[in-house]
């Protein structure tokens, strides 16, 4: 069952990509195939029943990599906005640890 889900997800993703390529003229290359393989891998793991916390991090990294390569004009400003919030998060975390006086 896991192999069927892996192959099916991969072929469906490739088919959708080919349709986009034909109709809209979207350029697809090696990174799109890697994205399809990653998507198929995640689907197979989910069907098999493995609970892996690292799946979220790897998926986010793949999406960021694809965005950095294909949509650099909109990715960098968004990344800078998120990175500027990291110090605020840590400051909030530090200030939240203080317990109120009893």
C-alpha positions as CSV (number, residue, x, y, z in Angstrom):
1,X,0.0,0.0,0.0
2,X,2.8,2.4,0.8
3,X,4.5,1.8,-2.5
4,X,1.3,2.5,-4.3
5,X,0.7,5.7,-2.5
6,X,4.3,6.8,-3.2
7,X,4.1,6.1,-6.9
8,X,0.6,7.5,-7.2
9,X,1.4,10.7,-5.5
10,X,4.6,11.2,-7.5
11,X,2.7,10.6,-10.8
12,X,-0.2,12.9,-9.9
13,X,2.2,15.7,-8.9
14,X,4.2,15.2,-12.2
15,X,1.0,15.2,-14.2
16,X,-0.2,18.5,-12.6
17,X,3.2,20.0,-13.3
18,X,3.1,18.9,-17.0
19,X,-0.3,20.4,-17.3
20,X,0.9,23.7,-15.9
21,X,3.9,23.5,-18.3
22,X,1.7,23.0,-21.3
23,X,-1.1,25.5,-20.5
24,X,0.7,28.3,-18.7
25,X,4.2,27.9,-20.0
26,X,5.6,27.4,-16.5
27,X,9.3,26.3,-16.6
28,X,9.8,23.1,-14.6
29,X,13.1,21.5,-14.0
30,X,15.0,19.3,-11.6
31,X,13.8,21.1,-8.5
32,X,10.2,20.4,-9.4
33,X,11.0,16.7,-9.7
34,X,12.7,16.8,-6.3
35,X,9.6,18.5,-4.9
36,X,7.4,15.8,-6.3
37,X,9.6,13.1,-4.8
38,X,9.5,14.8,-1.4
39,X,5.7,15.1,-1.6
40,X,5.5,11.4,-2.5
41,X,7.8,10.5,0.3
42,X,5.7,12.4,2.9
43,X,2.5,10.8,1.6
44,X,4.1,7.3,1.9
45,X,5.3,8.0,5.5
46,X,1.8,9.3,6.5
47,X,0.1,6.2,5.1
48,X,2.6,3.9,6.7
49,X,1.9,5.4,10.0
50,X,5.3,6.7,11.0
51,X,5.1,9.7,13.3
52,X,8.2,11.8,12.4
53,X,8.6,15.3,13.8
54,X,11.4,16.1,11.3
55,X,8.9,15.9,8.4
56,X,7.8,19.5,9.1
57,X,11.3,20.9,9.1
58,X,12.4,19.1,5.9
59,X,9.2,20.1,4.1
60,X,9.6,23.7,5.1
61,X,13.2,23.7,3.9
62,X,12.2,22.3,0.5
63,X,9.5,24.9,0.1
64,X,11.9,27.7,1.1
65,X,14.5,26.4,-1.4
66,X,12.0,26.3,-4.2
67,X,10.8,29.8,-3.3
68,X,14.3,31.2,-3.2
69,X,15.1,29.9,-6.6
70,X,11.9,30.7,-8.5
71,X,10.4,33.7,-6.6
72,X,13.3,35.7,-5.2
73,X,11.7,39.1,-5.5
74,X,9.0,38.2,-3.0
75,X,10.8,35.6,-0.9
76,X,13.6,37.8,0.5
77,X,11.4,40.6,1.9
78,X,9.2,38.0,3.6
79,X,12.2,36.2,5.0
80,X,13.6,39.5,6.4
81,X,10.2,40.2,8.1
82,X,10.3,36.8,9.7
83,X,13.9,37.1,10.8
84,X,13.2,40.5,12.3
85,X,10.6,38.9,14.6
86,X,13.0,36.3,16.0
87,X,14.6,38.8,18.6
88,X,11.1,39.8,19.6
89,X,10.1,36.2,20.2
90,X,13.1,35.5,22.4
91,X,12.5,38.8,24.3
92,X,8.8,37.8,24.9
93,X,9.9,34.3,26.0
94,X,12.4,35.7,28.5
95,X,9.9,38.3,29.9
96,X,7.2,35.6,30.1
97,X,9.2,33.4,32.4
98,X,9.1,35.9,35.3
99,X,6.5,34.8,37.8
100,X,4.3,37.4,39.4
101,X,5.0,38.2,43.1
102,X,3.1,36.0,45.5
